[in-house]
Amino acid sequence: MHTTFAGQVEQIFGRFLVRLPEEASRSLPSRGQVAVEARVDGHPWTTVVEPDGRRGHWLAVDASLQQALRLEGGETVDVELTPTKAWPEPQLPDDLDAALADAPDLEEHWAGLTPMARWEWVRWVGATKSPQTRSKRVGVSIDKLRSGSRRPCCFDLSSCTDPELARSGRLVEPDPA
């Protein structure tokens, strides 16, 4: 499955992204996160398309792509997406990374998880803004992993988007121009 579209680069809280048109989002195999081989204006990379909490998706534009394309927001870019089973490794947040480092007994279990499952742990820990709840989730993650859990929970993956860019599980509107 392969989808192409023209999308507008938006900025939300200083971060760049492209929302997928409804048809492109519907063509993806999941309403939650989807690993994709992407091309934006011809620049390739492997990434994860994020759910927007409204049954759609969005694509983050990282700093290197932003620089390569000299994006400032508002531009229209050509996007090609091909879902892949080869998930990129998630970047672990410092608190979860430190907790895992302090739990050497979990090294083999963590390494035995699929990258998709590791993305779910990272997202579950990050899906809260409260420092107290986040700290608790890091501890619960370690406990669940020690008990053999492979996934954090059964939360709704279609509304589990980046908490820095969402309110109540929904992607917020772009910054004013």
Contacts in CASP RR format, 6 or more apart in sequence:
PFRMAT RR
TARGET T0000
AUTHOR 0000-0000-0000
METHOD contacts of the structure
MODEL  1
MHTTFAGQVEQIFGRFLVRLPEEASRSLPSRGQVAVEARVDGHPWTTVVE
PDGRRGHWLAVDASLQQALRLEGGETVDVELTPTKAWPEPQLPDDLDAAL
ADAPDLEEHWAGLTPMARWEWVRWVGATKSPQTRSKRVGVSIDKLRSGSR
RPCCFDLSSCTDPELARSGRLVEPDPA
1 27 0 8 1.000
1 28 0 8 1.000
1 29 0 8 1.000
1 82 0 8 1.000
1 83 0 8 1.000
2 80 0 8 1.000
2 81 0 8 1.000
2 82 0 8 1.000
3 23 0 8 1.000
3 24 0 8 1.000
3 27 0 8 1.000
3 28 0 8 1.000
3 80 0 8 1.000
3 81 0 8 1.000
3 82 0 8 1.000
4 78 0 8 1.000
4 79 0 8 1.000
4 80 0 8 1.000
4 81 0 8 1.000
5 20 0 8 1.000
5 21 0 8 1.000
5 23 0 8 1.000
5 24 0 8 1.000
5 78 0 8 1.000
5 79 0 8 1.000
6 76 0 8 1.000
6 77 0 8 1.000
6 78 0 8 1.000
6 79 0 8 1.000
7 18 0 8 1.000
7 19 0 8 1.000
7 21 0 8 1.000
7 76 0 8 1.000
7 77 0 8 1.000
7 78 0 8 1.000
7 79 0 8 1.000
8 18 0 8 1.000
8 19 0 8 1.000
8 74 0 8 1.000
8 75 0 8 1.000
8 76 0 8 1.000
8 77 0 8 1.000
9 16 0 8 1.000
9 17 0 8 1.000
9 18 0 8 1.000
9 61 0 8 1.000
9 71 0 8 1.000
9 73 0 8 1.000
9 74 0 8 1.000
9 75 0 8 1.000
9 76 0 8 1.000
9 77 0 8 1.000
10 16 0 8 1.000
10 17 0 8 1.000
10 18 0 8 1.000
10 19 0 8 1.000
10 73 0 8 1.000
10 74 0 8 1.000
10 174 0 8 1.000
10 175 0 8 1.000
11 17 0 8 1.000
11 73 0 8 1.000
11 174 0 8 1.000
11 175 0 8 1.000
12 165 0 8 1.000
12 171 0 8 1.000
12 172 0 8 1.000
12 173 0 8 1.000
12 174 0 8 1.000
12 175 0 8 1.000
13 164 0 8 1.000
13 165 0 8 1.000
13 172 0 8 1.000
13 175 0 8 1.000
14 175 0 8 1.000
15 60 0 8 1.000
15 164 0 8 1.000
15 165 0 8 1.000
16 60 0 8 1.000
16 61 0 8 1.000
16 66 0 8 1.000
16 71 0 8 1.000
16 73 0 8 1.000
17 58 0 8 1.000
17 59 0 8 1.000
17 60 0 8 1.000
17 61 0 8 1.000
17 165 0 8 1.000
18 40 0 8 1.000
18 58 0 8 1.000
18 59 0 8 1.000
18 61 0 8 1.000
18 77 0 8 1.000
18 79 0 8 1.000
19 52 0 8 1.000
19 56 0 8 1.000
19 57 0 8 1.000
19 58 0 8 1.000
19 59 0 8 1.000
19 171 0 8 1.000
20 28 0 8 1.000
20 49 0 8 1.000
20 56 0 8 1.000
20 57 0 8 1.000
20 58 0 8 1.000
20 59 0 8 1.000
20 79 0 8 1.000
20 81 0 8 1.000
22 56 0 8 1.000
24 57 0 8 1.000
24 79 0 8 1.000
24 81 0 8 1.000
25 55 0 8 1.000
25 56 0 8 1.000
25 57 0 8 1.000
28 34 0 8 1.000
28 49 0 8 1.000
28 57 0 8 1.000
28 81 0 8 1.000
28 83 0 8 1.000
29 83 0 8 1.000
30 157 0 8 1.000
31 51 0 8 1.000
31 55 0 8 1.000
31 56 0 8 1.000
31 157 0 8 1.000
31 158 0 8 1.000
32 50 0 8 1.000
32 51 0 8 1.000
32 57 0 8 1.000
32 157 0 8 1.000
32 158 0 8 1.000
32 160 0 8 1.000
33 48 0 8 1.000
33 49 0 8 1.000
33 50 0 8 1.000
33 51 0 8 1.000
33 116 0 8 1.000
33 119 0 8 1.000
33 123 0 8 1.000
33 157 0 8 1.000
33 160 0 8 1.000
34 48 0 8 1.000
34 49 0 8 1.000
34 57 0 8 1.000
34 83 0 8 1.000
35 46 0 8 1.000
35 47 0 8 1.000
35 48 0 8 1.000
35 49 0 8 1.000
35 83 0 8 1.000
35 84 0 8 1.000
35 85 0 8 1.000
35 86 0 8 1.000
35 87 0 8 1.000
35 88 0 8 1.000
35 115 0 8 1.000
35 116 0 8 1.000
36 46 0 8 1.000
36 47 0 8 1.000
36 48 0 8 1.000
36 49 0 8 1.000
36 59 0 8 1.000
36 81 0 8 1.000
36 82 0 8 1.000
36 83 0 8 1.000
36 84 0 8 1.000
37 44 0 8 1.000
37 45 0 8 1.000
37 46 0 8 1.000
37 81 0 8 1.000
37 82 0 8 1.000
37 84 0 8 1.000
38 44 0 8 1.000
38 45 0 8 1.000
38 46 0 8 1.000
38 47 0 8 1.000
38 49 0 8 1.000
38 59 0 8 1.000
38 79 0 8 1.000
38 80 0 8 1.000
38 81 0 8 1.000
38 82 0 8 1.000
39 78 0 8 1.000
39 79 0 8 1.000
39 80 0 8 1.000
40 59 0 8 1.000
40 61 0 8 1.000
40 65 0 8 1.000
40 69 0 8 1.000
40 77 0 8 1.000
40 78 0 8 1.000
40 79 0 8 1.000
41 69 0 8 1.000
41 77 0 8 1.000
41 78 0 8 1.000
42 78 0 8 1.000
42 80 0 8 1.000
43 65 0 8 1.000
43 68 0 8 1.000
43 69 0 8 1.000
45 65 0 8 1.000
46 84 0 8 1.000
46 86 0 8 1.000
46 88 0 8 1.000
47 59 0 8 1.000
47 60 0 8 1.000
47 62 0 8 1.000
47 88 0 8 1.000
48 87 0 8 1.000
48 88 0 8 1.000
48 90 0 8 1.000
48 119 0 8 1.000
49 57 0 8 1.000
49 58 0 8 1.000
49 59 0 8 1.000
49 81 0 8 1.000
50 57 0 8 1.000
50 58 0 8 1.000
50 59 0 8 1.000
50 60 0 8 1.000
50 161 0 8 1.000
50 162 0 8 1.000
50 171 0 8 1.000
51 57 0 8 1.000
51 157 0 8 1.000
51 158 0 8 1.000
51 159 0 8 1.000
51 160 0 8 1.000
51 161 0 8 1.000
52 58 0 8 1.000
52 161 0 8 1.000
52 170 0 8 1.000
52 171 0 8 1.000
53 158 0 8 1.000
53 159 0 8 1.000
53 161 0 8 1.000
53 166 0 8 1.000
53 169 0 8 1.000
53 170 0 8 1.000
53 171 0 8 1.000
54 170 0 8 1.000
54 171 0 8 1.000
55 158 0 8 1.000
56 158 0 8 1.000
58 161 0 8 1.000
58 171 0 8 1.000
59 79 0 8 1.000
59 81 0 8 1.000
60 162 0 8 1.000
61 71 0 8 1.000
65 71 0 8 1.000
69 75 0 8 1.000
69 77 0 8 1.000
71 77 0 8 1.000
74 177 0 8 1.000
87 114 0 8 1.000
87 115 0 8 1.000
87 116 0 8 1.000
87 119 0 8 1.000
88 115 0 8 1.000
89 115 0 8 1.000
89 118 0 8 1.000
90 115 0 8 1.000
90 118 0 8 1.000
90 119 0 8 1.000
90 122 0 8 1.000
91 122 0 8 1.000
92 100 0 8 1.000
92 122 0 8 1.000
93 122 0 8 1.000
93 125 0 8 1.000
93 126 0 8 1.000
95 125 0 8 1.000
95 134 0 8 1.000
95 135 0 8 1.000
95 138 0 8 1.000
96 121 0 8 1.000
96 122 0 8 1.000
96 125 0 8 1.000
96 138 0 8 1.000
96 141 0 8 1.000
99 138 0 8 1.000
99 139 0 8 1.000
99 141 0 8 1.000
99 142 0 8 1.000
100 106 0 8 1.000
100 107 0 8 1.000
100 110 0 8 1.000
100 142 0 8 1.000
103 142 0 8 1.000
103 145 0 8 1.000
103 146 0 8 1.000
105 146 0 8 1.000
106 142 0 8 1.000
106 145 0 8 1.000
106 146 0 8 1.000
109 145 0 8 1.000
109 148 0 8 1.000
110 118 0 8 1.000
110 145 0 8 1.000
113 121 0 8 1.000
113 150 0 8 1.000
117 150 0 8 1.000
117 151 0 8 1.000
120 151 0 8 1.000
120 152 0 8 1.000
120 157 0 8 1.000
121 141 0 8 1.000
121 145 0 8 1.000
121 151 0 8 1.000
121 152 0 8 1.000
123 160 0 8 1.000
124 137 0 8 1.000
124 141 0 8 1.000
124 152 0 8 1.000
124 153 0 8 1.000
124 155 0 8 1.000
124 160 0 8 1.000
125 134 0 8 1.000
125 137 0 8 1.000
125 138 0 8 1.000
125 141 0 8 1.000
125 152 0 8 1.000
126 134 0 8 1.000
126 137 0 8 1.000
126 163 0 8 1.000
127 155 0 8 1.000
127 160 0 8 1.000
127 163 0 8 1.000
128 134 0 8 1.000
128 137 0 8 1.000
128 163 0 8 1.000
129 163 0 8 1.000
141 152 0 8 1.000
144 152 0 8 1.000
159 169 0 8 1.000
159 170 0 8 1.000
160 169 0 8 1.000
161 169 0 8 1.000
161 170 0 8 1.000
161 171 0 8 1.000
163 169 0 8 1.000
165 171 0 8 1.000
165 172 0 8 1.000
166 172 0 8 1.000
END
